[in-house]
């Protein structure tokens, strides 16, 4: 046994040293030569570097990470500005559509072309009598209507085989989906839905469960407001 063990004292640990230095900020002021002599292993190789150089490397790494985050923020900001501009142009097109019966086709076609969505379909129910035999008002089961009313926000994710997929021109190519319930009022309302807008893509990541839905929600609200003209 060592003399330290015989004395009953516990050996000094790295945690003890770390705690001492943390609680004694003036240690390196009194022992500046120790600070200057400290050397560490560089993460960019096995060479030894001074503490100051290692701190400089860490700062450079932090700056590089922050620069990457700033570039991501700028990119997302630019992308959002482009989407917002497209959304405004789409809304203006709906306002300029004089014949209410043309609105479902206009909504679907403009979403497909302006937002580059491969497949788009729309169904509206509970319409006025003069629109009851239109294609957009036919072929919707009670289950599909109930499902649309159950959505308080857009559904985004893989295609599990919803009935609404059959409304698309090529259901087999619909790998990921965005289902937008159409109802009076804002998204989140519990009012029964009177329609649903379906967006589909062969890309499994185009519409996924973790994506933000702010623009899809605005799209659903605008389409809903325009389509209320079919119900009068």
C-alpha positions in Angstrom: 0.0 0.0 0.0 1.2 3.5 -0.7 1.9 6.2 2.0 -1.3 8.0 0.7 -3.3 4.8 1.3 -1.8 4.4 4.8 -2.8 7.9 5.7 -6.4 7.1 4.9 -6.6 9.9 2.3 -8.4 9.4 -1.0 -6.2 10.0 -4.1 -6.9 13.3 -6.0 -9.1 12.7 -9.1 -9.4 14.6 -12.3 -12.8 15.8 -11.1 -11.1 17.3 -8.0 -8.6 19.2 -10.2 -11.4 20.4 -12.5 -13.5 21.6 -9.6 -10.5 23.4 -8.0 -9.7 25.2 -11.3 -13.3 26.1 -11.8 -13.7 27.5 -8.3 -10.3 29.2 -8.3 -10.4 31.6 -11.4 -7.2 33.5 -10.3 -5.0 30.3 -10.3 -3.7 31.0 -13.8 -3.1 34.6 -12.9 -0.7 33.5 -10.2 0.7 30.7 -12.4 0.7 32.2 -15.9 3.7 29.9 -16.8 1.5 26.9 -16.3 -1.2 28.2 -18.7 1.5 28.9 -21.3 2.9 25.4 -21.0 -0.3 23.4 -21.3 -0.5 21.4 -24.5 -3.4 19.5 -26.0 -3.9 17.1 -28.9 -5.2 18.7 -32.0 -8.4 17.2 -33.4 -6.9 17.6 -36.9 -4.0 15.2 -36.2 -1.9 13.8 -33.4 0.3 16.9 -33.0 0.4 18.7 -29.7 -0.9 22.3 -29.7 -0.9 25.0 -27.0 -4.1 25.7 -25.0 -4.4 29.1 -26.8 -4.1 27.4 -30.2 -6.7 24.8 -29.3 -9.1 27.5 -28.1 -8.6 29.3 -31.4 -9.4 26.1 -33.3 -12.6 25.7 -31.2 -13.6 29.2 -32.0 -13.0 28.7 -35.7 -15.2 25.6 -35.6 -18.0 27.5 -33.8 -17.8 30.3 -36.3 -18.0 27.8 -39.2 -21.0 26.2 -37.6 -22.7 29.6 -37.1 -21.9 30.6 -40.6 -23.6 27.4 -41.8 -26.7 28.1 -39.8 -26.9 31.6 -41.1 -26.6 30.4 -44.7 -29.4 27.9 -44.0 -31.6 30.7 -42.5 -31.0 32.8 -45.6 -31.8 29.9 -47.9 -35.0 29.1 -46.0 -35.9 32.8 -46.0 -35.5 33.0 -49.8 -37.5 29.8 -50.3 -40.3 31.1 -48.1 -40.4 34.4 -50.0 -40.7 32.5 -53.3 -43.5 30.3 -51.9 -45.3 33.4 -50.5 -45.1 35.1 -53.9 -46.5 32.0 -55.6 -49.3 31.8 -53.0 -50.2 35.4 -53.6 -50.4 34.9 -57.4 -52.5 31.8 -56.9 -54.9 33.7 -54.6 -55.2 36.5 -57.2 -56.1 34.0 -59.9 -58.9 32.7 -57.7 -60.3 36.2 -57.1 -60.3 36.8 -60.9 -62.3 33.6 -61.6 -65.8 34.8 -62.4 -67.6 31.5 -62.8 -67.7 29.5 -59.5 -68.0 26.3 -61.4 -64.5 26.8 -62.8 -62.9 27.2 -59.4 -62.1 23.5 -58.5 -60.3 23.1 -61.9 -58.5 26.4 -61.5 -57.4 25.6 -57.9 -56.0 22.1 -58.9 -54.4 23.3 -62.1 -52.7 26.3 -60.6 -51.4 24.3 -57.7 -50.0 21.7 -60.1 -48.3 24.3 -62.3 -47.2 27.1 -59.9 -46.1 24.8 -57.1 -44.8 22.0 -59.3 -46.9 19.3 -57.7 -47.0 16.3 -59.9 -50.6 15.3 -59.2 -53.5 17.3 -57.7 -57.2 16.5 -57.2 -60.1 18.2 -55.6 -63.6 17.2 -54.5 -66.3 19.5 -53.1 -69.6 18.3 -51.6 -72.7 20.0 -50.2 -72.7 22.3 -53.3 -75.7 24.2 -54.7 -78.1 22.2 -56.9 -76.8 23.6 -60.1 -73.3 22.1 -59.4 -74.5 18.8 -57.9 -73.8 16.8 -61.2 -70.3 18.4 -61.8 -67.3 16.0 -61.7 -65.8 17.7 -58.7 -68.9 17.0 -56.7 -69.3 13.3 -57.6 -67.6 10.1 -56.4 -67.1 10.9 -52.7 -68.2 8.3 -50.1 -69.6 9.2 -46.7 -66.4 7.7 -45.2 -64.3 10.1 -47.2 -66.4 13.0 -46.1 -66.1 11.9 -42.4 -62.4 11.5 -42.8 -62.0 15.0 -44.2 -63.9 16.5 -41.3 -61.7 14.6 -38.9 -58.6 16.5 -40.2 -58.0 19.7 -38.3 -54.7 20.3 -40.1 -53.2 19.1 -43.4 -52.1 15.4 -43.4 -48.7 14.9 -44.8 -47.0 11.5 -45.2 -46.8 8.2 -47.1 -49.7 6.9 -49.1 -51.6 4.4 -46.9 -54.3 3.9 -49.5 -56.8 6.6 -48.7 -59.9 6.8 -50.9 -58.9 10.3 -51.9 -55.9 8.8 -53.8 -58.3 7.4 -56.3 -59.3 10.9 -57.3 -55.9 11.4 -58.8 -55.1 10.8 -62.5 -52.5 8.2 -61.6 -53.1 6.8 -58.1 -50.2 4.2 -58.4 -47.7 7.1 -58.7 -48.8 8.7 -55.5 -46.1 7.8 -53.0 -46.4 10.7 -50.6 -49.5 12.8 -50.0 -50.7 16.1 -48.6 -54.5 16.1 -47.8 -55.9 19.5 -47.2 -59.4 19.6 -45.6 -61.6 22.4 -47.0 -64.0 24.0 -44.4 -65.5 27.3 -43.4 -63.2 29.4 -41.2 -59.5 28.9 -40.4 -57.5 25.7 -40.1 -58.1 24.1 -36.8 -61.8 24.7 -36.9 -64.0 21.8 -36.0 -66.7 22.8 -38.6 -67.5 19.9 -41.0 -65.4 19.8 -44.1 -67.1 20.5 -47.4 -64.2 19.3 -49.6 -60.6 18.1 -49.8 -57.6 19.1 -51.9 -55.2 16.2 -52.6 -51.5 16.8 -53.5 -49.4 13.8 -54.5 -45.8 13.1 -55.6 -43.7 10.0 -56.5 -41.0 11.4 -54.3 -41.4 9.9 -50.8 -39.9 13.0 -49.2 -42.0 15.6 -51.0 -44.7 15.4 -48.4 -43.5 13.8 -45.1 -44.9 13.7 -41.6 -42.2 16.0 -40.1 -42.6 18.9 -42.6 -44.0 22.3 -41.7 -47.5 22.9 -42.9 -47.9 26.7 -42.6 -48.2 27.3 -46.4 -50.4 24.3 -46.9 -52.7 25.7 -44.2 -52.9 29.1 -45.9 -53.6 27.2 -49.2 -56.4 25.3 -47.6 -57.9 28.5 -46.1 -57.7 30.4 -49.4 -59.2 27.5 -51.4 -62.0 27.1 -48.8 -62.9 30.8 -49.0 -63.0 30.7 -52.8 -65.1 27.5 -52.9 -67.9 28.8 -50.6 -69.3 30.4 -53.8 -70.3 26.9 -55.0 -72.5 26.3 -51.9 -74.9 29.2 -52.5 
